[in-house]
Amino acid sequence: MAEITKTKPHTLMLDNRKKLVITGAEDVNGFNEDAVSVKTTDGSLIIKGSGLHIDKLNLDSGDVSIEGRVDAMQYIGNGSKSKLSKLFR
């Protein structure tokens, strides 16, 4: 029987470039005061800025809250898996 995977909805909410709330987070790949890397259901998201720190992290619910000055956000990859990659799990 095929396994059904339920993906969490992914959203970003940025408030005055000082507080970023992310849903649909699967993992935090790394972070420091200048950059945070978050794996989301839509691909890896790189947040760049200054004075960044993770205020809230709950990977069970997929919620991440980051505070500090956000200067840029960039997605790496599209987050979707090809049919071929699903065969080789």
Buried (B, 14 or more C-beta within 10 A) or exposed (E): EEEEEEEBEBEBEBEEEEBBBBBBBBEBEEBEEEBBBBBBBBBBBBBBBEEBEBEEBEEEEBBBBBBBEBEEBEEEEEBEEEEEEEEEE
